[in-house]
Amino acid sequence: MVKSTEGHPCTAGRSTYYGFEWDYGGYVSDWKGGGLAPGRDGCVIGVRFGPDSNAPDTALIKVAGDRQMSSALPAMRAVRPSVQQISIAWPE
């Protein structure tokens, strides 16, 4: 299982997500230049993270809602997000 808080060459160690608990919740909004950033050919890798089912409510409240936040936030680490969905898209 891939955890978002584990530094990895594909993510450059940190990325920005939309907060959880809404329509776009958990989607990566910026790879911060990591290996999964959009390619020159227009290929886009989309990843959606979700909080652990046992995540503490006190932390989940801090990383929920329609806003962007860093994967490095202590509350983000506390909810232990993992990959829920992966998508790949190319321009037409």
C-alpha positions as CSV (number, residue, x, y, z in Angstrom):
1,M,0.0,0.0,0.0
2,V,1.3,3.4,-0.9
3,K,1.1,6.0,1.8
4,S,1.2,9.7,0.9
5,T,3.5,10.7,3.6
6,E,6.3,8.4,2.4
7,G,8.8,10.4,0.4
8,H,9.2,8.8,-3.0
9,P,11.0,9.9,-6.2
10,C,7.7,10.0,-8.1
11,T,6.3,12.6,-5.7
12,A,9.4,14.5,-4.8
13,G,8.6,13.8,-1.2
14,R,5.7,16.3,-0.9
15,S,2.7,17.2,-2.8
16,T,-0.5,19.2,-2.4
17,Y,-4.0,17.7,-2.0
18,Y,-7.5,18.8,-1.9
19,G,-9.0,18.3,1.6
20,F,-11.0,15.2,2.3
21,E,-14.8,14.8,2.7
22,W,-16.1,16.5,-0.5
23,D,-16.4,15.8,-4.3
24,Y,-12.7,16.4,-5.1
25,G,-11.5,15.2,-1.7
26,G,-8.1,13.6,-1.7
27,Y,-7.1,14.4,-5.3
28,V,-3.5,15.5,-5.8
29,S,-3.6,19.1,-7.1
30,D,0.2,19.6,-7.4
31,W,3.0,17.1,-7.6
32,K,5.6,19.8,-6.8
33,G,7.8,18.7,-9.7
34,G,7.9,15.0,-8.8
35,G,8.0,12.2,-11.4
36,L,4.2,12.1,-11.7
37,A,3.9,15.7,-12.7
38,P,2.3,16.2,-16.2
39,G,4.6,15.1,-19.0
40,R,5.6,17.0,-22.1
41,D,3.3,14.8,-24.1
42,G,0.3,16.0,-22.0
43,C,-0.1,12.8,-20.1
44,V,-1.6,13.4,-16.7
45,I,-1.6,11.0,-13.8
46,G,-4.3,11.6,-11.3
47,V,-4.2,10.1,-7.8
48,R,-6.8,10.3,-5.1
49,F,-5.9,9.5,-1.5
50,G,-8.3,8.7,1.2
51,P,-7.8,8.8,5.0
52,D,-7.4,5.7,7.0
53,S,-10.7,4.3,8.3
54,N,-9.4,4.6,11.8
55,A,-8.1,8.2,11.4
56,P,-8.7,10.4,14.5
57,D,-11.6,12.8,14.0
58,T,-9.5,15.6,15.5
59,A,-7.0,15.3,12.7
60,L,-9.5,14.6,9.9
61,I,-11.4,17.8,10.6
62,K,-8.2,19.7,10.0
63,V,-7.7,18.2,6.6
64,A,-11.3,18.2,5.3
65,G,-13.0,20.5,3.0
66,D,-12.7,22.5,-0.2
67,R,-9.1,23.7,0.1
68,Q,-5.6,22.6,-0.8
69,M,-3.0,21.5,1.7
70,S,0.4,20.0,1.9
71,S,1.1,16.4,2.4
72,A,3.6,17.5,5.1
73,L,1.0,18.9,7.5
74,P,1.0,17.0,10.8
75,A,-2.8,16.5,10.6
76,M,-2.3,15.0,7.1
77,R,0.2,12.6,8.4
78,A,-2.1,11.7,11.4
79,V,-4.9,10.5,9.1
80,R,-2.5,8.1,7.3
81,P,-3.8,8.6,3.7
82,S,-3.3,5.9,1.2
83,V,-4.1,5.6,-2.6
84,Q,-7.8,5.1,-3.3
85,Q,-7.8,5.7,-7.1
86,I,-5.4,6.2,-10.0
87,S,-6.3,7.6,-13.4
88,I,-4.3,8.3,-16.6
89,A,-5.4,10.8,-19.2
90,W,-4.0,12.2,-22.5
91,P,-5.2,15.2,-24.4
92,E,-7.4,14.5,-27.5
